[in-house]
Amino acid sequence: MVMGIARRLALLFRMKADEALDRAEDPREVLDYSYERQLEMLTKVRRGVADVVTSRKRLELQLGQLRQAADRLQTQARQAVDAGRDDLAREALTRRSAALTQMAAIAAQRDALQAEEDKLTLAAQRLQARVEAFRSRKETIRATYTAAEARTRIGEAVSGISEEMGDVGLAMQRAEDKTVQMQSRAAALDELIASGALDDATLPAGQRDDIQAALDAARGDADIEHQLTALKTQPALTAQPAPADNDPDAPRTITGTRSTEEGKP
């Protein structure tokens, strides 16, 4: 049981680590690092070629010096023979033989270095060609990845599934909710102020008396009732000239106040 839980935890840890690594890994950085390493290798190969060339040049210089020494000893041996000094001629020829032997050994070393130089030069050329090809491919992949990344970010921004746009959407929703709440609160306050349940804080202190406000409202109601009563007591028709008494067919017009019969049911 414990081992099973441990394996599951280890698997979960590896999954989380791989996910974090995928998010943190940038292919462009990996390609740039690989390109830099290849350049370092190419630099080392070129430095090796330069060292071999330097050693070969040094051996060629020694060969030149030994060749000059051998020629000088050959001349000295001839001069010694002409002078009747066979002993000096023999010594010069012995030294010349040693110089020639040394020259042969140095020439062999020079030829070996020349072969090594040729190999390193060819390897450097091939490596340089590979580095150039890798650089071209790297730049292509880098540009393609950058374009794909830009398209992905644009798509996420348009669809709103990115973290940044998600945060913006949440902030906008919260702002809209707070706006609605504030509008509702303002409307409620307006209704309370209009009904007289709350005082208008913008009015002077003497005008914010609730008792006076109630009296003013009652006085307004009394005025309205008085006006209503006056409308009820006013005559329904305006006064018209009375007709002649000798005209029995003319209708009689009531002037002044209403008749008592009209007030009866």
CORNORTA-V720072 format. One record per residue. RES is the residue in one small letter. SS is DSSP state (H for helix, E for strand, C for the rest). PSI is psi in degrees with one decimal (999 if undefined). OMEGA is omega in degrees with one decimal (NA if undefined). Layout:
# CORNORTA-V720072
res:RES ss:SS psi:PSI omega:OMEGA
res:RES ss:SS psi:PSI omega:OMEGA
This chain:
# CORNORTA-V720072
res:m ss:C psi:-47.6 omega:180.0
res:v ss:H psi:-40.0 omega:179.2
res:m ss:H psi:-37.8 omega:177.9
res:g ss:H psi:-41.7 omega:177.8
res:i ss:H psi:-40.3 omega:179.6
res:a ss:H psi:-40.9 omega:178.5
res:r ss:H psi:-39.9 omega:178.6
res:r ss:H psi:-40.6 omega:178.0
res:l ss:H psi:-41.2 omega:178.1
res:a ss:H psi:-41.4 omega:177.6
res:l ss:H psi:-42.4 omega:178.6
res:l ss:H psi:-40.6 omega:178.7
res:f ss:H psi:-41.9 omega:178.6
res:r ss:H psi:-39.7 omega:178.7
res:m ss:H psi:-45.1 omega:179.2
res:k ss:H psi:-39.7 omega:179.6
res:a ss:H psi:-42.6 omega:177.6
res:d ss:H psi:-40.5 omega:178.9
res:e ss:H psi:-43.9 omega:178.0
res:a ss:H psi:-37.6 omega:178.9
res:l ss:H psi:-40.0 omega:178.0
res:d ss:H psi:-39.1 omega:178.8
res:r ss:H psi:-36.4 omega:-176.5
res:a ss:H psi:-24.8 omega:-175.9
res:e ss:C psi:129.0 omega:177.1
res:d ss:C psi:117.2 omega:-178.9
res:p ss:H psi:-31.7 omega:179.6
res:r ss:H psi:-39.8 omega:177.8
res:e ss:H psi:-38.7 omega:178.0
res:v ss:H psi:-43.8 omega:179.0
res:l ss:H psi:-41.4 omega:178.4
res:d ss:H psi:-39.9 omega:178.6
res:y ss:H psi:-43.3 omega:178.2
res:s ss:H psi:-39.7 omega:179.0
res:y ss:H psi:-40.2 omega:178.2
res:e ss:H psi:-40.8 omega:177.5
res:r ss:H psi:-40.2 omega:177.9
res:q ss:H psi:-37.5 omega:175.7
res:l ss:H psi:-38.3 omega:177.0
res:e ss:H psi:-42.7 omega:177.2
res:m ss:H psi:-42.8 omega:178.7
res:l ss:H psi:-38.4 omega:177.7
res:t ss:H psi:-40.6 omega:178.2
res:k ss:H psi:-41.2 omega:179.0
res:v ss:H psi:-44.2 omega:178.3
res:r ss:H psi:-37.0 omega:177.3
res:r ss:H psi:-37.4 omega:176.3
res:g ss:H psi:-40.7 omega:176.7
res:v ss:H psi:-41.9 omega:179.6
res:a ss:H psi:-39.5 omega:178.9
res:d ss:H psi:-41.1 omega:178.9
res:v ss:H psi:-42.0 omega:178.8
res:v ss:H psi:-40.1 omega:179.3
res:t ss:H psi:-44.6 omega:179.1
res:s ss:H psi:-40.9 omega:178.9
res:r ss:H psi:-41.4 omega:177.8
res:k ss:H psi:-37.3 omega:179.2
res:r ss:H psi:-40.4 omega:177.7
res:l ss:H psi:-39.1 omega:177.4
res:e ss:H psi:-35.4 omega:177.0
res:l ss:H psi:-41.5 omega:177.5
res:q ss:H psi:-38.9 omega:176.9
res:l ss:H psi:-39.8 omega:177.4
res:g ss:H psi:-42.1 omega:179.5
res:q ss:H psi:-42.1 omega:178.7
res:l ss:H psi:-36.5 omega:178.1
res:r ss:H psi:-43.1 omega:176.9
res:q ss:H psi:-40.4 omega:178.8
res:a ss:H psi:-40.5 omega:179.6
res:a ss:H psi:-40.8 omega:177.8
res:d ss:H psi:-40.2 omega:-179.5
res:r ss:H psi:-40.6 omega:178.5
res:l ss:H psi:-36.2 omega:177.0
res:q ss:H psi:-40.9 omega:178.6
res:t ss:H psi:-41.1 omega:179.9
res:q ss:H psi:-37.6 omega:178.5
res:a ss:H psi:-40.7 omega:177.9
res:r ss:H psi:-41.6 omega:179.6
res:q ss:H psi:-37.8 omega:179.4
res:a ss:H psi:-38.4 omega:178.0
res:v ss:H psi:-41.4 omega:179.0
res:d ss:H psi:-31.9 omega:-179.6
res:a ss:C psi:-1.2 omega:179.6
res:g ss:C psi:19.0 omega:179.3
res:r ss:C psi:82.4 omega:-179.5
res:d ss:H psi:-30.4 omega:-179.8
res:d ss:H psi:-42.3 omega:177.8
res:l ss:H psi:-36.9 omega:178.5
res:a ss:H psi:-40.3 omega:178.9
res:r ss:H psi:-43.4 omega:179.2
res:e ss:H psi:-41.7 omega:179.8
res:a ss:H psi:-40.9 omega:178.8
res:l ss:H psi:-35.0 omega:177.6
res:t ss:H psi:-45.8 omega:178.0
res:r ss:H psi:-37.4 omega:179.0
res:r ss:H psi:-38.8 omega:178.1
res:s ss:H psi:-42.3 omega:178.3
res:a ss:H psi:-39.4 omega:178.8
res:a ss:H psi:-40.7 omega:178.4
res:l ss:H psi:-39.2 omega:177.2
res:t ss:H psi:-43.8 omega:177.9
res:q ss:H psi:-38.3 omega:177.4
res:m ss:H psi:-39.4 omega:179.6
res:a ss:H psi:-41.3 omega:178.8
res:a ss:H psi:-43.1 omega:-179.9
res:i ss:H psi:-36.7 omega:178.5
res:a ss:H psi:-37.6 omega:177.1
res:a ss:H psi:-42.9 omega:177.3
res:q ss:H psi:-39.0 omega:179.0
res:r ss:H psi:-41.0 omega:179.1
res:d ss:H psi:-37.7 omega:177.7
res:a ss:H psi:-42.7 omega:177.5
res:l ss:H psi:-36.0 omega:178.0
res:q ss:H psi:-40.7 omega:177.6
res:a ss:H psi:-42.2 omega:177.6
res:e ss:H psi:-39.0 omega:178.0
res:e ss:H psi:-41.5 omega:178.9
res:d ss:H psi:-41.4 omega:178.7
res:k ss:H psi:-46.7 omega:-179.0
res:l ss:H psi:-37.5 omega:178.2
res:t ss:H psi:-43.7 omega:178.0
res:l ss:H psi:-41.3 omega:178.5
res:a ss:H psi:-40.3 omega:178.1
res:a ss:H psi:-40.3 omega:178.2
res:q ss:H psi:-43.4 omega:178.4
res:r ss:H psi:-43.1 omega:178.8
res:l ss:H psi:-39.3 omega:178.2
res:q ss:H psi:-39.5 omega:177.5
res:a ss:H psi:-40.5 omega:177.7
res:r ss:H psi:-39.4 omega:179.2
res:v ss:H psi:-42.4 omega:178.7
res:e ss:H psi:-42.1 omega:177.8
res:a ss:H psi:-40.7 omega:178.1
res:f ss:H psi:-38.7 omega:179.5
res:r ss:H psi:-43.0 omega:178.4
res:s ss:H psi:-44.3 omega:178.6
res:r ss:H psi:-37.3 omega:179.0
res:k ss:H psi:-44.9 omega:-179.6
res:e ss:H psi:-36.7 omega:177.9
res:t ss:H psi:-47.4 omega:178.8
res:i ss:H psi:-39.4 omega:179.9
res:r ss:H psi:-46.2 omega:-179.8
res:a ss:H psi:-41.4 omega:179.5
res:t ss:H psi:-43.2 omega:179.7
res:y ss:H psi:-40.9 omega:179.1
res:t ss:H psi:-42.5 omega:178.0
res:a ss:H psi:-43.2 omega:179.1
res:a ss:H psi:-38.7 omega:178.3
res:e ss:H psi:-41.9 omega:178.4
res:a ss:H psi:-43.6 omega:178.6
res:r ss:H psi:-39.6 omega:178.7
res:t ss:H psi:-44.5 omega:179.8
res:r ss:H psi:-38.0 omega:177.4
res:i ss:H psi:-43.3 omega:178.6
res:g ss:H psi:-41.5 omega:177.9
res:e ss:H psi:-39.4 omega:179.8
res:a ss:H psi:-40.3 omega:-179.4
res:v ss:H psi:-42.9 omega:-178.4
res:s ss:H psi:-16.8 omega:177.8
res:g ss:C psi:20.4 omega:-178.2
res:i ss:C psi:-4.1 omega:178.4
res:s ss:C psi:160.8 omega:-179.0
res:e ss:H psi:-41.3 omega:-179.3
res:e ss:H psi:-47.9 omega:-179.7
res:m ss:H psi:-31.5 omega:174.6
res:g ss:H psi:-42.3 omega:176.5
res:d ss:H psi:-40.2 omega:178.3
res:v ss:H psi:-41.4 omega:178.8
res:g ss:H psi:-41.6 omega:177.7
res:l ss:H psi:-41.8 omega:178.4
res:a ss:H psi:-39.8 omega:178.6
res:m ss:H psi:-41.3 omega:178.6
res:q ss:H psi:-42.6 omega:177.5
res:r ss:H psi:-39.9 omega:178.8
res:a ss:H psi:-41.4 omega:178.3
res:e ss:H psi:-41.6 omega:178.4
res:d ss:H psi:-43.8 omega:178.8
res:k ss:H psi:-35.6 omega:177.8
res:t ss:H psi:-44.2 omega:178.4
res:v ss:H psi:-43.0 omega:178.2
res:q ss:H psi:-42.5 omega:-179.7
res:m ss:H psi:-38.7 omega:176.7
res:q ss:H psi:-41.9 omega:177.9
res:s ss:H psi:-41.4 omega:179.5
res:r ss:H psi:-41.3 omega:179.2
res:a ss:H psi:-40.9 omega:178.5
res:a ss:H psi:-40.6 omega:178.3
res:a ss:H psi:-41.3 omega:178.1
res:l ss:H psi:-39.7 omega:177.5
res:d ss:H psi:-42.6 omega:179.3
res:e ss:H psi:-39.9 omega:179.8
res:l ss:H psi:-39.6 omega:178.5
res:i ss:H psi:-40.4 omega:179.8
res:a ss:H psi:-35.8 omega:179.9
res:s ss:H psi:-9.8 omega:-179.9
res:g ss:C psi:1.5 omega:179.5
res:a ss:C psi:-25.9 omega:177.3
res:l ss:C psi:149.5 omega:177.7
res:d ss:C psi:148.3 omega:174.4
res:d ss:C psi:109.2 omega:-176.1
res:a ss:C psi:-14.0 omega:179.6
res:t ss:C psi:-14.4 omega:179.0
res:l ss:C psi:158.7 omega:175.7
res:p ss:C psi:163.3 omega:-176.3
res:a ss:H psi:-34.8 omega:-179.0
res:g ss:H psi:-19.5 omega:-178.5
res:q ss:H psi:4.5 omega:-179.6
res:r ss:C psi:24.3 omega:-180.0
res:d ss:C psi:120.9 omega:-178.4
res:d ss:H psi:-33.9 omega:178.5
res:i ss:H psi:-44.6 omega:179.3
res:q ss:H psi:-37.3 omega:177.9
res:a ss:H psi:-38.6 omega:177.9
res:a ss:H psi:-40.8 omega:178.2
res:l ss:H psi:-42.1 omega:178.5
res:d ss:H psi:-38.8 omega:178.0
res:a ss:H psi:-40.6 omega:178.3
res:a ss:H psi:-39.9 omega:178.3
res:r ss:H psi:-38.8 omega:177.9
res:g ss:H psi:-39.4 omega:177.1
res:d ss:H psi:-39.3 omega:178.9
res:a ss:H psi:-39.9 omega:177.9
res:d ss:H psi:-40.3 omega:179.7
res:i ss:H psi:-41.5 omega:177.9
res:e ss:H psi:-39.2 omega:179.2
res:h ss:H psi:-42.8 omega:178.7
res:q ss:H psi:-36.3 omega:178.5
res:l ss:H psi:-40.8 omega:178.7
res:t ss:H psi:-40.6 omega:179.5
res:a ss:H psi:-38.1 omega:178.2
res:l ss:H psi:-36.5 omega:-179.9
res:k ss:H psi:-33.5 omega:-176.8
res:t ss:H psi:-9.4 omega:178.8
res:q ss:C psi:147.8 omega:178.1
res:p ss:C psi:144.9 omega:-178.9
res:a ss:C psi:-30.9 omega:-178.0
res:l ss:C psi:148.4 omega:176.2
res:t ss:C psi:156.6 omega:-177.5
res:a ss:C psi:139.3 omega:177.9
res:q ss:C psi:156.7 omega:178.7
res:p ss:C psi:135.7 omega:-178.8
res:a ss:C psi:141.1 omega:179.3
res:p ss:C psi:169.1 omega:-179.7
res:a ss:C psi:148.7 omega:-176.7
res:d ss:C psi:-22.7 omega:-178.7
res:n ss:C psi:2.3 omega:-180.0
res:d ss:C psi:98.9 omega:-176.7
res:p ss:C psi:-21.9 omega:-177.6
res:d ss:C psi:-13.1 omega:-177.3
res:a ss:C psi:138.2 omega:178.7
res:p ss:C psi:146.1 omega:178.9
res:r ss:C psi:134.9 omega:-177.8
res:t ss:C psi:132.6 omega:-179.8
res:i ss:C psi:125.3 omega:178.3
res:t ss:C psi:158.7 omega:179.4
res:g ss:C psi:-129.4 omega:-178.2
res:t ss:C psi:166.7 omega:179.8
res:r ss:C psi:152.9 omega:177.2
res:s ss:C psi:157.1 omega:179.7
res:t ss:H psi:-24.7 omega:179.5
res:e ss:H psi:-32.5 omega:-179.0
res:e ss:H psi:-26.4 omega:-178.7
res:g ss:H psi:-13.0 omega:178.6
res:k ss:C psi:154.0 omega:177.8
res:p ss:C psi:999 omega:NA
